[in-house]
Amino acid sequence: MSTSPEMSASPGVEVILVAGVSGSGKSTVGGLLAERLGWDYAEADAFHSPANIAKMRAGHPLTDADRAPWLRAIAAWIDDRLETGRPGVVSCSALKRAYRDRLTGGRPAVRTVMLDGDRDVIAERMRARHGHFFGAGLLDSQFADLERPAPDEHVLTVPITGSPEETVDRIVKALDLAPLH
């Protein structure tokens, strides 16, 4: 797990962006984190257009142009949380720095957590899941697009070596998060 010195624990954190390649556990970890904190939760897949879902289901990776409206919709969800003072967790691949910048730029109350795992471990996880539109055949495109966070992004990188609950424990501790009362 790594973080930069500038990324200090803050009781003012209002939105956590849980990022990583498909199969890294974003939805599971994001949902568990939101549940533990009593915060709102959104899964980025819910923001995809039917055309994007059909494209991925057919085994074709999305382009930046395909992702633009999707990222706008997620950013709008984040902005709604910030404007209404309702903390939230959103899981989103956010593979490229430009995507993370789109979701966090100008939003100091948003913190990003990147779930980091070995390609073979993630591929095995993807083969074990059923009914998801994003097939294991697209995993290589995810790793090809992945731009690991630079130190100036202040992203908390968490290895996915433990259970989802252990990963949530690491995030809560590293970001000094507390449940809503």
C-alpha positions in Angstrom: 0.0 0.0 0.0 1.4 3.4 -0.9 0.4 7.0 -0.6 2.2 10.2 -0.9 3.0 12.4 2.2 0.6 15.1 0.9 -2.3 12.6 1.1 -3.2 13.0 4.7 -6.1 11.5 6.5 -9.0 13.9 6.4 -12.3 13.8 8.2 -13.7 16.0 5.3 -13.4 13.2 2.7 -16.8 13.1 1.1 -16.4 10.9 -2.0 -14.1 7.9 -2.4 -13.3 6.8 -6.0 -12.4 3.1 -6.0 -10.5 2.4 -9.2 -8.8 -0.5 -10.9 -9.0 -2.8 -13.8 -12.0 -5.0 -14.3 -12.0 -7.9 -12.0 -9.9 -6.1 -9.3 -12.8 -6.1 -6.9 -13.9 -2.4 -7.3 -17.6 -3.2 -7.0 -17.2 -5.6 -4.1 -14.8 -3.3 -2.2 -16.7 -0.2 -3.1 -20.0 -1.6 -1.9 -18.5 -3.0 1.3 -16.8 0.3 2.0 -20.0 2.3 1.5 -21.9 -0.1 3.6 -19.4 0.1 6.5 -19.4 3.9 6.4 -23.1 4.3 5.8 -22.4 6.3 2.7 -24.1 6.4 -0.7 -22.7 3.9 -3.3 -22.7 4.0 -7.1 -21.3 1.3 -9.4 -19.9 3.0 -12.6 -21.3 0.2 -14.8 -24.7 1.6 -14.1 -23.7 4.8 -15.9 -22.8 3.0 -19.2 -25.0 3.5 -22.2 -26.8 0.5 -23.7 -24.5 0.9 -26.7 -21.3 0.8 -24.5 -22.6 -2.3 -22.8 -23.4 -4.0 -26.1 -20.0 -3.1 -27.4 -18.2 -4.7 -24.4 -20.5 -7.7 -24.4 -19.5 -8.3 -28.0 -15.8 -8.3 -26.9 -14.8 -4.8 -28.1 -13.0 -2.4 -25.8 -14.3 1.1 -25.4 -12.6 4.1 -26.9 -12.0 7.4 -25.2 -15.0 8.8 -27.1 -17.2 6.0 -25.9 -16.1 6.7 -22.3 -16.6 10.5 -22.4 -20.4 10.6 -21.7 -19.9 7.8 -19.1 -17.3 9.8 -17.2 -19.5 12.9 -17.4 -22.4 11.0 -15.8 -20.1 9.7 -13.0 -18.7 13.2 -12.4 -22.3 14.5 -12.1 -23.1 11.8 -9.5 -19.9 12.9 -7.6 -20.9 16.6 -7.9 -24.4 15.8 -6.6 -22.9 14.2 -3.5 -20.6 17.1 -2.9 -23.3 19.7 -3.4 -25.8 18.0 -1.1 -23.2 17.0 1.5 -24.0 13.3 1.2 -20.7 11.3 1.3 -20.4 8.6 -1.2 -18.3 5.8 -2.8 -18.2 5.2 -6.5 -16.3 2.4 -8.2 -14.9 3.1 -11.6 -12.0 1.7 -13.6 -10.5 5.2 -14.0 -7.6 3.6 -15.8 -6.1 6.7 -17.4 -4.9 9.8 -15.6 -7.1 11.9 -17.8 -10.1 9.9 -16.5 -9.1 10.3 -12.9 -8.5 14.0 -13.5 -12.0 14.3 -15.0 -13.5 12.7 -11.9 -11.3 14.4 -9.2 -10.1 17.7 -10.8 -11.4 20.7 -8.9 -12.9 18.4 -6.3 -10.6 18.3 -3.2 -13.1 16.3 -1.2 -12.6 13.3 -3.6 -10.0 10.7 -2.9 -8.9 7.9 -5.2 -8.1 4.4 -4.1 -6.4 2.2 -6.8 -6.9 -1.5 -6.3 -3.7 -3.2 -7.6 -3.4 -6.8 -8.5 -1.5 -9.3 -10.6 -2.9 -9.9 -14.1 -3.1 -13.7 -13.6 -5.0 -13.4 -10.3 -7.5 -10.9 -11.8 -8.0 -13.1 -15.0 -8.8 -16.0 -12.7 -11.3 -13.9 -10.8 -12.9 -12.8 -14.1 -13.2 -16.4 -15.3 -15.0 -17.3 -12.1 -17.7 -14.6 -12.3 -20.8 -15.2 -14.4 -23.3 -12.8 -16.0 -21.1 -9.8 -16.3 -21.0 -8.1 -19.6 -17.2 -7.4 -19.4 -15.5 -10.7 -20.4 -12.1 -11.9 -19.4 -11.1 -11.5 -23.1 -11.0 -7.7 -22.6 -8.7 -7.8 -19.6 -5.6 -7.2 -21.7 -7.2 -4.0 -23.1 -7.6 -2.8 -19.5 -4.0 -3.4 -18.6 -2.9 -1.8 -21.9 -4.9 1.3 -21.0 -3.9 1.4 -17.3 -1.8 4.4 -16.4 -0.5 3.8 -12.9 -1.0 6.8 -10.7 1.8 9.3 -10.5 2.9 10.6 -7.1 1.4 14.0 -7.7 -2.1 12.4 -8.1 -2.1 11.5 -4.3 -3.8 8.1 -5.0 -3.8 5.5 -2.4 -2.7 2.2 -4.0 -4.0 -0.9 -2.2 -2.9 -4.4 -3.1 -5.7 -6.9 -3.5 -3.8 -9.7 -1.8 -6.4 -10.1 1.0 -10.1 -10.6 1.2 -12.4 -7.7 0.2 -13.0 -7.1 3.9 -9.3 -6.8 4.6 -9.0 -4.4 1.6 -11.7 -2.3 3.1 -10.0 -2.3 6.5 -6.8 -1.1 4.8 -8.7 1.8 3.1 -10.5 2.8 6.2 -7.3 2.9 8.2 -5.2 4.6 5.6 -7.8 7.4 4.9 -8.9 7.6 8.6 -12.5 7.2 7.6 -15.4 7.0 10.1 -19.0 5.9 9.6 -21.8 8.4 9.6 -23.4 8.7 13.0 
